[in-house]
Structure formats: C-alpha cells, structure tokens
Amino acid sequence: MTRVVAQGTFDLLHPGHLHYLRDAAAMGAELHVIVARRSNVTHKEPPLLPDRQRRDMVAALDPVDEAHLGHEEDIFVPIERIAPDVIALGHDQHHDEAAIRAALDERGIDSDVVRATPREPEDDDEVLSTGDIISRIGEERC
C-alpha cells in the first residue's frame, strides 16, 4: 500500500486545496494530511482559523484518509510517525524539494518528494487562493 502525505495551512478552503488533495490522493492508496500549526506559519500571513478547525475541515474532505496537526517544534516528527512513501507538495508551495530530500535522508526516511499539478481557474470569478479570498471579501464587504 502506498501512503502519501500532503501538507499545508488550509486556511479558508477553496477549490485549489481540493485539487491538491485529490492529486495527492491519486499518488497512492492512503492520504494523510498534515495541517500546519499557526505558530509554524512564518512564510506568509498566519491563518485566520484555529489549528483544530482547519484540521477538522481537511479531515472532512473525501480524498483525505487522516488529517493531523503538525508538530510544534519539528515539522518532520509527523513524517517519521506516518512513514509515507510519497510526500506530495502543492504546486505553488514555497518548499525547496532538494532541502526536503536532504532532511529526509538525514533522518533515514525513504520517501519520494513530488509536486502536485496546478489547477487553473475554470472562469474569471473562481478564486484559488486564500489571500485572494480575503482580498475579495475586503473589496466587496468592507
């Protein structure tokens, strides 16, 4: 059985998240998703929604077999516990694939690192970014 891990912030779920998770699920038989803790999100604005709420929303999606909160100090702790065959990165995530592979090698974790495919908007109104959702709310409601 091929076990896949996807990870992300998943704040304000949108069709891009669902595409990423469907793509990741297609890479194996079992999909585990690690939801980043707010305290670990340093590369962009922190999530609006609480950690557990974001995890619970991701867990409710059909492609997801199990959703986990990330570790507070070491992002590789859940990876070691889950022992995935594949780590699926989002097509636009900031992660350096070579650095991830090196960290996995250092820890003796044998996982492939693969980028998910992008999803283009189906029309001009579709929003595939949490930041864009927040901007649109600001423009239309404030």
N, C-alpha and C positions, 0 to 999 in steps of 0.2 A: 504494500500500500504506500503510495506516495503522499507524504504530508507536506503541505505548503503553508508558509507563514506570509501574511501581508501585514503591514503596519502603517499607522498614520495617526493624525489628530482627529479626524472625522467630526469636526465641529460643523453643525448645520449641514446635515447630509444632503447631497444633491446627486443628480444622475452621473456625474463623473466618478463619485465614490462607488456607486453601484457598478458601473462599468469596470472599474479597477478590481473590485472584489469578484465579479463574475469572471474576469480574465484570469485572476489568480486561482480561482476555484477550478478552472479548466486545466490548470497545470498539474493537477493531481487528484487524489481521491478524497482528501480531507483538508479543509481550510481552517486554519487558526488565524485569528486577527489580534494583533497587539495594538491597543489603543494607548497613545502616548499620554502620560500624566501631564497636567498643566504645568507643573514645576519643571518639566524637561523640555518644554517647547520654547526654544530660545532663538530660532531662526526666523520667526515671524511673530505676529501678534499672538498672545496667548488665547486659547479657546475661550469662548463665552460660556459654554455649557460645562457643568461639573464633570469630572472624570467618570464617575459611575453612570451618569446619564448617557454620556457618549458611548461607553462600553455597552450598556443595555440596548441602545438603539442599533448598534452594529450587530449585536448578538441576535437581534430580531430579523435580520435580513436573511433571505433564503440561501444565498451561497455560503453563508458562514456556519461552520460546524461548532466552533467555540470561539468566544471573544475573551480576551484577557486584558487587564490593565498592565501597562509597562512597569518595570521596576523603578523605584525612586532614585537609585544611585547608579545602577549599571544596566544599560539597555540590553546587554547580551544575556542576562540571567534568564529571562523567559525563553530566549532562543535555546539556551542549554537545556532547559526543562522540556520544551516541546520537541526538540531534536528534529527539525524539519529537513526534508530532502531538498526543498526549494525555498528560497526567500524571494518573494515577488515584490519588487519596488514599483511604486507608482511611476508613470512615465515622466512626471514633472517633479518628482521629489528631489530634494537637494542632496541626497546621499551620494557619496563617492563610492562607486562599485569596487574599485581596487582597494580602498581603505577597509571596506566591509569584508572583502575576501581575506585581507591580511589579518584582521582581527579574528575572523573565524578560524583561520589557520593557527594563530597563536593559541587559541583555546581548544584546538583539536576537534572543531566542529566541521563535519563534512557536508556542506550544503552548497548547492548551486545558487548563484545570485543572478536573477533575470529581471529585466524591465518589462512591465506591463505595457500594453499598447495604448496609444492615446485615443480619446473619443472626441470627435468633432461635434459641435452643436448641430442639432437637427434643423434649427431655424434661428432667426436673429433674436428671438426672445428667450431662448434657453440659456440658463446660467449654469456654468460648470465649475464655479469657484466660490468658496465660502466668502472670500474677500469681496467678490463681485456681488454676492447676495447682500452682504452688509451694505455695500455702496448703494445698491438699488433701493434697499429699504430706506436709507438715509435720503436719497433723492425723491422718492415717491411718498414717504410718510412723514418726513420731518420738515 
